[in-house]
C-alpha cells in the first residue's frame, strides 16, 4: 500500500487575483517564508507559493460566488508551525500587516496543547495556524507502534 507522505499542492480559485496576491504575499512570503513563482495553465495566470513541503496555488475563479465554509467543499485550511511561540509570532506578524488574525491562544476543547490563530482571506477562505502538538508528533514518530 502506498504511503501518502504529505500534501503536494493546493489550488484556490480566487475572485480577484491581484487582491489575493497582496494578501498571500503578506501571509505566505512575509510571515511564513514561502517563495513564489508564476505560470500560465490553460491561458489562465497562476501564482504559486511554495516551501519545502508543498505548494499553495492561486488561479482565477470562473464564477464569482462567495465562499461558504459550511457548504460542501473546503471548510478551512490549517498550516502547522513547530511551536506555540511560533503561533504567537505569526499572529502578531499578521496583525502588524493589517490582517485580522485572532490572538494566539490555547483551545483545550480541541486538545490540551492546541494553540491557534484564525484569519480569513479576501474571498472568505478560513485559515488557521497551529502548533505541532504532542499527539501529532507521536502519531508521526510512533506510527508503526500505534494501535489501530
C-alpha positions as CSV (number, residue, x, y, z in Angstrom):
1,X,0.0,0.0,0.0
2,X,1.3,3.5,-0.9
3,X,2.1,5.8,2.0
4,X,1.0,9.4,1.5
5,X,3.8,11.5,2.8
6,X,2.3,14.9,2.5
7,X,0.2,17.4,0.6
8,X,1.9,18.2,-2.6
9,X,-0.2,21.3,-3.6
10,X,-3.5,23.0,-3.0
11,X,-5.3,25.1,-5.6
12,X,-7.5,28.0,-4.7
13,X,-9.7,29.8,-7.2
14,X,-9.9,33.5,-6.3
15,X,-12.3,36.2,-7.4
16,X,-9.6,38.8,-7.7
17,X,-6.1,37.5,-8.4
18,X,-4.3,40.8,-7.7
19,X,-6.1,41.3,-4.4
20,X,-5.4,37.7,-3.4
21,X,-1.8,38.1,-4.3
22,X,-1.3,41.1,-2.0
23,X,-2.9,39.1,0.9
24,X,-1.0,35.9,0.3
25,X,2.3,37.8,-0.2
26,X,1.9,39.1,3.3
27,X,0.8,35.8,4.8
28,X,2.9,33.3,3.0
29,X,6.0,35.2,1.9
30,X,6.5,37.9,4.6
31,X,5.3,36.0,7.6
32,X,5.8,32.3,6.8
33,X,8.8,32.4,4.4
34,X,7.3,30.8,1.3
35,X,8.7,31.5,-2.2
36,X,6.6,32.5,-5.2
37,X,6.5,31.9,-8.9
38,X,4.1,32.4,-11.7
39,X,2.9,30.3,-14.6
40,X,0.1,30.0,-17.1
41,X,-2.1,27.0,-17.5
42,X,-4.9,26.8,-20.0
43,X,-4.5,30.6,-20.7
44,X,-5.1,31.4,-17.0
45,X,-2.4,33.1,-14.9
46,X,-1.4,31.2,-11.8
47,X,0.6,32.3,-8.8
48,X,2.3,29.5,-6.8
49,X,3.6,30.0,-3.3
50,X,5.7,27.1,-2.1
51,X,8.0,26.0,0.7
52,X,10.0,22.7,1.1
53,X,6.8,20.8,1.8
54,X,4.0,21.9,-0.5
55,X,2.6,24.4,-3.0
56,X,-0.3,26.8,-2.5
57,X,-1.5,27.9,-5.9
58,X,-3.9,30.8,-6.8
59,X,-5.8,30.8,-10.0
60,X,-8.6,33.0,-11.3
61,X,-12.2,31.9,-10.4
62,X,-14.6,31.3,-13.3
63,X,-17.6,32.1,-11.2
64,X,-17.9,34.9,-8.6
65,X,-19.6,33.2,-5.7
66,X,-18.6,33.9,-2.1
67,X,-17.0,31.1,-0.2
68,X,-19.4,29.4,2.2
69,X,-17.4,27.3,4.8
70,X,-20.5,25.2,5.7
71,X,-21.4,24.3,2.2
72,X,-19.8,21.1,0.7
73,X,-16.2,21.7,0.0
74,X,-13.4,23.3,1.9
75,X,-14.2,24.4,5.4
76,X,-10.8,25.8,6.4
77,X,-7.1,25.2,5.8
78,X,-4.7,24.9,8.7
79,X,-1.0,25.5,8.5
80,X,1.3,23.9,11.1
81,X,4.3,25.6,12.7
82,X,6.6,23.9,15.1
83,X,5.8,25.7,18.4
84,X,3.4,27.7,20.5
85,X,5.9,30.6,20.3
86,X,5.7,30.5,16.5
87,X,1.9,30.6,16.6
88,X,2.2,33.7,18.7
89,X,4.8,35.2,16.4
90,X,2.7,34.5,13.3
91,X,-0.5,36.0,14.8
92,X,1.4,39.2,15.8
93,X,3.1,39.5,12.4
94,X,-0.2,39.1,10.6
95,X,-1.9,41.7,12.8
96,X,1.0,44.1,12.2
97,X,0.3,43.8,8.5
98,X,-3.4,44.7,9.0
99,X,-4.7,41.1,8.7
100,X,-7.4,40.4,11.2
101,X,-5.8,37.4,12.8
102,X,-7.2,36.3,16.2
103,X,-4.7,36.5,19.1
104,X,-2.9,33.2,19.5
105,X,-4.4,31.2,22.4
106,X,-4.9,27.7,23.7
107,X,-8.0,25.8,22.7
108,X,-8.2,22.9,25.2
109,X,-11.5,21.8,23.8
110,X,-9.5,20.6,20.7
111,X,-6.5,19.3,22.6
112,X,-4.7,20.2,25.8
113,X,-1.8,21.8,23.9
114,X,-3.7,23.1,20.9
115,X,-2.7,26.7,20.2
116,X,-4.0,28.6,17.1
117,X,-4.7,31.8,15.4
118,X,-7.5,32.2,12.9
119,X,-8.0,34.6,10.0
120,X,-9.8,34.8,6.6
121,X,-8.6,35.5,3.1
122,X,-10.2,38.1,0.8
123,X,-12.6,35.5,-0.6
124,X,-13.7,34.3,2.8
125,X,-11.5,31.2,3.0
126,X,-10.9,30.5,6.6
127,X,-7.2,29.9,7.5
128,X,-5.6,28.8,10.7
129,X,-2.0,28.5,12.0
130,X,-1.5,25.9,14.8
131,X,1.4,24.3,16.6
132,X,2.8,20.9,16.2
133,X,1.1,19.2,19.1
134,X,2.2,16.3,21.1
135,X,-0.4,14.0,19.7
136,X,0.6,14.8,16.1
137,X,4.3,14.3,16.9
138,X,3.6,11.0,18.5
139,X,1.4,9.9,15.5
140,X,4.3,10.8,13.2
141,X,7.2,9.4,15.3
142,X,5.5,6.2,16.5
143,X,3.2,5.4,13.6
144,X,4.2,1.7,13.5
145,X,3.6,1.2,17.2
146,X,0.1,2.9,17.4
147,X,-3.0,0.8,18.0
148,X,-5.3,0.9,15.0
